[in-house]
Amino acid sequence: MFTLKKTFSILSMAALLFVGCTPEDGDIGPVGPIGPAGQNGINGQNGIDGQDGNDGQDGSDGQNGSANVQSNNQTVLITDWTPGLVLRDTLAVPALSQAVVDSGMVLIYLRSTTNATWDLMPFSFVAFLAGQPATLTFQAGYNVGEVYLSASNSLNANITPNAVFPGDRDFKIVVVPAASKIDGLNLNNFEVVKAVYGFE
């Protein structure tokens, strides 16, 4: 028994001596390399879409275009009319196509060569003819490439063209394709028609 206790005491002292004699810790070593990135986490669930806003108010319709509207000025002198009960003359208008004749519009205005005001045909006025008051009327028709002018009088008098009737006249032929026609336009108001269709 004594021997066992003695042996245990000796071992205990040896252990203490061993611990007490442990050398000091060394310097901290260098930092190790960065490890590989971890796996991406799972994406979160999408949020609920917001409510759609109210539709904006529709804009006003634009005005129909006046592209391809053409105007042509021609002067008809007293000597150009064919005499008779009805005076006549024919004007060449190349812009008058079959498509315009079928579904477009042709406006014909006239004025005296000494007057700045344009009047839409047919046009009538009262003047003295052969010493009597008479209604004098200008009318027009058209076909492909041509405009037909006529001038008549309420007396049905066979007259020679003169300074009073028909006089020297300017004619403005406005050729409007079907796609450029505008409903509701006051065609008798030359300045309005001119502004809308953009001709001279």
Phi, psi and omega in degrees: 000317179299318182298321180294316180297318181296319181296319180295322179294319181296319181293322180295316180295322179295322180294316179298319180296323181292318179294315182296336183263011180296133181292161180295153179295149177278177177295152178292132181287168179296156179292137180287163180297153179292136179286164179298150180295147178286165181292138178301143177286169180285134178299144177287165181288138178299145177285170180284135178298143176289165181287139179296141176286166179289146177295142176288163181287139179295141176286164180289146177296138176287159180287142177305141180288158180245021179299145177075002173286129183236146175234151184219126179258134176219143178254132177245118181273166179306319185285351181277342183281144173274124184293163177146187176299325175237123178280142185222153172204157181234134179247139176274126180227092184301332182291348181280093181269171177297323179298320178292318179299320183286317188218000179269205182215139177236122178251132181235119180249152175223161174203158171292149180294348178254010184233141182269352186271129178265136178239139180285136175272147004291149184222135180232151173208164182253134178207167177275130180230121184056038177080006181233147175291138181214150173270123182251130189232132173254132177228166180212149171226172181206161173210186183302118174079001185215150172237133182252122180256144174219150179224122183232168180227150183291347178274353185052037181273139176275104188240160173267132179308136182217185185293331179281312183214120006272347183074175174279128185230145169262140177236135176244119180256120181252119183256118185242113176297159183304321184292342183257000181294140180236120180286149174082005181278135178282097186290340178286340180269095186301318183295323178293313180300318179299316181294320183289315184271347172072031176259169181267000000 
